[in-house]
């Protein structure tokens, strides 16, 4: 069996993209873990190394798909099917576009693969593989430890999942449709048992969609790590509101938390309302800055994420740099608004005719967070891309990066956190030079007052009061 995490290929060139460090394909590790022992399994991660595995003659190939990597996934599926292998496609993109994926594979998994994978294997062996498998969202109390021994190389971080699901319904996110709005958590001791198998020197990234959704459980997990002496340096994703919880911050730090990734998204109230971010609306920029200061006071660094291109949010171009420096955000992640299949945003922009690239599946490769792939309101796509790149450059040029590293050291007194923040910012600056601007077009500008947008606003399709 061959399990593949396909690379992101644009114009025939494999891209690493804006993410600064390759992360392990945790989903494939879980699929391998539930595969019967008599199978020989190999994992290929094209984001780690350019290896195509063509010297293998697999019986069964499983390929996971994100939207930007879907064209590569389909090309790999065609290659292995031509060799006589049976191909199963899964992942978020295949789950939200199962009919499309079925054109390129023998079978498609909709939803999480682990619950149905043993059945897929049994059906394949019996010669009765179904064209589609719908996965149930099962409790996580019997989740196995992923087969990290099969990963094809060394990663900067280890990935651990402690829960799945998110109760939020963010406009631009497909996670709540893929994993459901139901929050499912693993038993705390199961998580600590898994952490104990990981090297103490390795950074762990808790890949939960929103780790801090249940604060009592997170505190219980941190306590258990401390009680059992399983202290690891780790990073989490959470809401900026966690900075208001002193008890939570104390236990995060005691158990080894080094980095906190938070979505600030926008400094514009109208935009936050449109993308369904009530917590950020409640805090406002001043409240966010206070939360960041409290996180720093507990010795943890902050990665703050922003989205550019939201309707009516032109002012953020001028506000993000001074806000980031004043709040001493250690790494500012600037993402272009990225409509993806399965999101409310995709449906809305599709209906409005604002998607720039529609030659699918080939154009899926352009739907990434450093490329403009839609017509924004109030500016041309080219202006949005140029201004975004200028903002990233101003946040990451060497003098600013060095000053921010000094700030990270003062706030955390952690040489590891300081090194990672410095490296991330510097590598981000260099990534701007690695990939030239794509010609996204210079006009026409989509105006908030245009007849087309006005008609959609009247029908409730356009968010946020552009009348």
Residue, then its C-alpha position, 0 to 999 in steps of 0.5 A: x500500500x502506498x499512502x501519498x500526501x501530494x505536493x502543491x504544483x503550480x505551472x509544473x513547479x513544486x511549491x513549498x508555499x508560505x508555510x515555513x516548515x513542513x508538517x507531518x501528514x498526521x491523517x496518513x499516519x492514522x490510516x497506516x495505523x488502522x491498516x492490517x498488519x499483513x500489509x506493507x505500507x509506505x508513506x510519501x510526503x511530496x511536501x517534504x521531499x520530491x519523491x514520486x515512488x514510481x519504482x513501487x508497484x502498489x496494489x492499493x494507493x490512498x491519496x489525501x487531498x487539499x484543494x491546492x493539491x487536488x490537481x497533483x492528487x488527480x495526476x498521481x491517481x491517473x499514473x497509478x491507475x495506469x500501472x494497474x493499482x486501485x486508487x482511493x481519494x480522501x481528505x477535505x477536498x475529496x469530501x466536499x467534491x466527491x463527485x469530481x474526485x470520483x472521476x479520478x479514482x476507484x473509490x472516494x472517502x467522504x469524511x474521516x478515513x480512519x473509521x472506514x479504512x478497515x472496511x475499505x481494505x476488506x472490500x478491496x481484498x474481496x473484490x467488492x470495493x464501493x465507489x464511495x464510503x461515507x464516514x461516521x464521526x465516531x468517539x475518539x476514545x479508541x484512536x490509535x497512535x499514528x505510524x510515525x515510523x513510516x514518515x519519509x523524513x524528519x520534520x521540525x514538529x510532531x503533530x498530535x490531535x487531542x480533539x476534533x470539531x469546532x462549534x464556530x461556523x466561520x465564513x471562510x472555513x471548511x473544517x466545521x463541515x468536514x469534522x462537524x460542529x460537534x466537539x469530540x475529545x480524546x481521553x486526557x490520559x490517551x493524549x499524555x500516553x502518546x506525548x510520552x512516546x515523542x522525543x522530549x527535544x521535539x516541538x509538538x504542535x497540537x493540531x486541534x481546530x480549537x484546542x481551548x474550546x473546552x477550557x476545563x479539559x485543557x487545564x486537566x490535560x496540562x495538569x496531567x502532563x505535569x503530574x506524569x512528568x511528560x512535559x513537552x515544548x508545544x504550540x497550540x491554536x486557540x482563540x485570542x480570548x484565552x488571554x483573558x483566562x489566567x488559570x488557563x495561561x498558567x497551566x499552559x505555561x507550566x506544561x510546556x506551551x511555547x507558542x500560541x497561534x491566534x486568529x485576529x483576522x481583521x481590525x474592522x468590526x464590519x468585516x468581523x461581523x460578516x465572517x462570524x467572529x463574535x469573540x473578536x468583535x467583543x474584544x476589539x483591537x484594544x482587547x486583543x492587545x491586552x490578551x496578547x500582553x497577558x500571554x506574553x506575561x506568562x512567557x509564551x510567544x504569539x503568532x497572530x493571523x490576519x486576513x486581507x481582502x475581506x469586503x470593505x476592509x481596505x483600512x487594514x492595510x494601514x493598521x496591521x503593521x502598527x498594531x502588530x508592532x505595538x502589540x509585540x506580536x512575535x510573528x504576524x501571519x498575513x493571509x489573503x482571503x482564500x475561498x475554498x470549496x465547501x465554505x460559505x465564502x466559496x458559495x457566495x463569491x461563486x454566485x456573485x461571479x467574483x472567482x478569478x480562476x474557474x478552469x477546474x480542476x487545474x485552477x485549484x492549484x491557485x487557491x492558496x493564501x498568498x495568491x489573489x483568486x477572486x475580485x475584491x470590493x473597492x480595488x483590483x485583484x492586482x492592487x490587493x496582491x501588491x499591497x499585501x506583499x508590500x505589507x508582508x515585506x514591511x513586517x519582515x524586513x531585516x531591521x524589523x525582524x531583528x527588533x521583533x526578535x529582541x521583543x520576543x526574547x524580552x517577553x518570553x526569555x526563551x531562546x527557542x521561541x526567539x529563534x523560531x520567531x526570528x527564523x519564521x519572519x526571515x524565511x517569510x521575507x525570502x519567500x516573497x522573492x522565491x515566487x513572482x507575482x502572478x498576473x491577476x489582472x488590473x481591472x475592472x474594480x468591483x465596486x460596493x455600489x455595483x448593480x450586481x453586488x447591490x442585487x445580491x445584497x438585497x437577497x442577503x448573499x453579500x455580507x455586511x451592509x454594503x448598501 
